[in-house]
Amino acid sequence: MNHVFRLNWRSENTMGSNKVKHLKNTTCRVIKIDKEALFEFIYEMVIDNLEEFFDIIDGTVVTSHHKFDSECGEYICLIKDDRYKLPDIFDIEKLISNIPQTTDSFYSPNRYKEMTFEEIKNILANNSNNSTEYSRIVMQRNTPTPTII
């Protein structure tokens, strides 16, 4: 099952007022969440940290697109400048299936790949050979700095 969410802003007041300095002796506090809540957590964390994760100065001038595939446990976030329209062929559901993982961690120095709209269109159009097309694009660039996907 795939989930697409919009951000639900929460004020700190909605979190509850059961703050304590120390837990009572022999007590624990436990949080267990489902896939939907996990994706919401990831989504909100990425939105709150767009500037850091994507090395941009102002996260308010970009649009972010998110997709979580709970069947295979993959998540993709693509950002683009608000001044430019995505190509009509753009489909984040296909993109999550056709682009290999870009990083092992949000905190890695090379966490994102930068691709042109044309390169994304080529990957989406070449369904049978997407991994090869993606690898060709990344290898052809041979850039030492991190880039955006």
N, C-alpha and C positions, 0 to 999 in steps of 0.2 A: 504494500500500500504506500502510495506517495502522498506527502503532505506539503502544502504550500500555505504559509502563514503570513499574516500581516502583524506588525509589531503592536503589542498591547502595552502601552506605557503604564507603569505602576509608580505610584509615589511610595516613598519609604514608609508612610503611615499604614499602607495596606499590608505590610509584611507582618504586623502583629507587634504587640508591646510586651512580650514575655522575655525580654532581655535580662540576663543575669550575668554576674561576673564569674561565678563558678556553678557548675552543676551540683545537684545534691549528691550525697554519697551513694554509690551503687546505682546511679541512673545514667541513662544514655538518651540522646535525641537522635531520631532516625528520620531520614527523608527517602522515600522510594517514589520514583516517577515512571510513567509509561513513555513510549516512544514519542508521542505527541508532545509531552512536556519537555522531553529531552531536546527535541528539535526546537521548540520555543526558546529554551535556554541557550542553545547554540546560536540561533538567529539573533536574539537580543544581545548576546555577547559580541557577535560580529558587528552588528549595527553600532553598538557603543564604542567599538574599537576600529572602525573602518580606516581612520587615518593611520593608525599604527600597522594594521595588518596589510594594507595595500600601499603604504608609503605615499600618502597623499596629504596635502596641507589642509584641505577643507572638505570634509565628508558631506557637506550640505549641497555641493554642486555636482554630485554624482547620483545616479540611480543604481540601486543594487537589486539584483535578481537572485533569488535563493531557491534551491530545490533540495529536498531530502528524500532519499529512496530508502525507506525503512526495511525493505526486503533484503537489500544487500548492505545496508548500513552506510551508504555514501551520501555525502553532502557536497554541494557545489554552490559557490557564490561568485557572481560575475558583476563587476561594476562598469559603468560607462559614464562618460561626461553627459550631463543633461542637455547640452547643446546639440547632440547628434542622435538621430533616430536609428534604432537597430534595424538591420536588414529584415525584410519580410520572411526570409527562410529561417530566421532565428527561432529556435525551440529549445528551451532549457531542459526539457525532458529528454530530448535526443542528445543534447550536449553532455548531460551527466552520464549517459551510456557510452558515449563515443570518445571521451577524453580520459586518458589515464590520470591517476592520482598525481597532483603537482607537488605535494609535500608530505612529510611525516608528522609535521607539527605546525600550528599557527605561528610558532615562535622561531621557526627556522629562518635563516637569512634569505634563502631562496624559496620562499613559500608560495609565490604566485608566478604565473607565466603571462607575459604580455603578448597579445595576439591582435591582429587587425581584424576588422569585420570581414574582410575578404578571406582571410585564413579560416575563420570560424565557418563561413559559408562553404568553403571547400571541404572542411571536415564533415559538416552535416550533409553535404551533397554526395560524398564518397562513402556511403554507409559500409560497403564491404571492406574498405581498406583504411578505416579511420585511424587506427593506432599507428600505421605506417605513415599516414599523412601528417599526423600530429608530431611524430618523431622527426620527420623530415623538416617541418617548420621550425621546431625547436633547435635542431642541430644546425640548420642553415643559418640561423641567427648568430649562434656562437657568441652571445653577449655575456660578459662577466657579471653584470648586475641583475638582481631579481626583476622579474617582469610580471605583468598582470594577465590572468586568464579571464 
